[in-house]
Amino acid sequence: MEYTKAWLNYRQVEQIRFPFDTIYVQNDCVVAETAAKELCLAVKELLKIKLQCIANIAEMQTALQKDNRNALFLLHDNAAYAQTKVPGGYTISLQEAGLIICGSDANGLLYGVFELIRLIQTESPLLSKVCHGKEALVKSPSNPLRMLNHWDNMDGSIERGYSGNSFFFAKDEMIVNERTREYARLLASVGINATVINNVNVKQAATWLITERYFNGLKQMAAIFAEYGVKLFLSLNFAAPMELGGLNLCDPLDDKVRAFWKKKMQEVYDAIPDFGGFLVKADSEGRPGPFTYGRNHADGANMLAEAVAPYGGLIIWRCFVYNCTQDWRDYKTDRARAGYDNFMPLDGKFLDNVILQIKNGPMDFQVREAVSPLFSGLRQTNQMLEVQAAQEYTGQQKHLCYLVPMWKEVLQFKTYAGGSDGAAADTVADIVSGRFYGQKHCGMAAVANTGNDENWTGHDMAAANFYGFGRLAYDTELTSEEIASEWIRCTYGSDTEVHKIMLQLLMESWPIYESYTSPLGIGWMVNPNHHYGPNVDGYEYDRWGTYHRSDCKGMGVDRTMKGTGYTMQYNEPNASMYESMETCPEELLLFFHHVPYTWKLKTGKTLIQHIYDSHFEGAMKAQQMLEQFRALKERLEPEVYARIYERFKLQSDHSKEWRDRINTYYYRISGIPDEKGRTIY
Ligand code: GCW
């Protein structure tokens, strides 16, 4: 299958003065070689300049002593030129000898090269400052681990995949080809350094990934990833001792089970020495886990952690553990509480090579949720933030929903882990970066939104989420606009009209999607199973713990002390802020409270009127997005325009269905008419 180069689509740039003709590379490792290759390729395509590449360390040393401003040096692990020691960091500075890109390690060098390429692609004014020695660029990644989680199945399907099939697996076999390398390039270009290629729901053939049968394929894939500084991880099946090892249990404290894992890990690491480790979904949505044996999650995670420790492996253990066979009549059990209730008692009990991976919200990747209180609570446990680039609940890559603004809000959320006076730097970003507790193993993961579609992400513009996740995980200080703007320029070139309109579309997309689907934090009004399209009661009388509790007087879930008590999982002053309807941020009002339809919001509108207005306005804005996009007809390549146009058309149509289904439901249940007399069916 054909595929695009996404944001590595190097179109010729006219206005740039690039004074270098030779590069010297410290090519003592494969990543440094890649850095040189990538730079030569980009400069050739973007600037039509053929660089002479000298890959001889002795010659490089001599050249470094000369006054030769036309040379470019690619170095790493060199204290003389690196102003940061953080792994993955880089320094770009002009010296007598020429322009020096020095990574604190080889990955840092590669990221520095991609930064220089990006400056050229975006025709950034910074480029000439850097090339002429007016400014040095020093960057260090905010997060040690910057990871993608693919939910790809061995048969080639992708759980919650909206971009075609897997490019890792088909028919229970692995796929390793040119696209594997192209994928690794995309990752490295935005600073992603780890990837899990298979679904966390590990079943059937996927259980066998840790056996001889797949070692060859994995080894080849890991080698390609290694060229780009990306570590390969797998999801594993906690019941593998039974399914592969012929044991009759998988109790983490059983000696035979422990021996099975030790031996298994040795086999895996013998075959793939630089293998990263494992992601584990246990006791969650029917997956096996330690609960069956009366053990806890620390028992489970530590057993695996011990087995991978001799090889420097990591165990990333998911906190998405809740009762998925709840009775909807039960108002006390609250899925939002579950992560905290299950994992807080285990704080401090996990080995150092275990990381708990926590979804941004306590429910499940809704359009808007409160931030998981686990980030406020856990103090002695490595933590990692999991977000979802795949738009399971945010339009499935048919609707445009640029998610970086949401992720930024999560990162900026103040946990008050450092005290209720708020003096400490204790945001989620501070915690998952390792800055706050001094943790080494931590970072950010995103459920990937890619597939084998030609454009990688189904909706061309959903690539902004893929790109944006990497850039944000590398540098959490970047703004959503900066990231969007870079992505547009890299992908579509320098047309200012394209830039203006696409930026506006991206930046407005999350609020617009929220307004016609799920305002005020209510969530979940989707069709069961596939989760696309409106269905107010789709999950209301079901077992999944996802309710809106609407009746003829009001709607929303009471999570206060009088309700499920969830608010008390936060530190003060957050707990009190959420507890009261007056101080609860309105965008989360229905997440925390059961609110009468006649309740007055800060705008002076009643809740019910807000529901109507939000859905009418949202659908109208979705229509306007389509019209705005039309202005780009002559400015984009025809196939690109046609692909995106078709999505905006669909979005505009579907937003009307959302509007009408939800407004009708609430009109019928409340009996209160729309003040503006618009059509509600
Ligand atoms: O949101 C739910 C999804 C499942 C997914 C699960 C998880 C991989 O609907 O498809 O399973 O989350 O995160 O484990």
Boltz pocket constraint, residues with backbone or C-beta under 6 A from the ligand:
constraints:
  - pocket:
      binder: B
      contacts: [[A, 151], [A, 159], [A, 160], [A, 200], [A, 201], [A, 281], [A, 285], [A, 320], [A, 364], [A, 365], [A, 392], [A, 529]]
      max_distance: 6.0
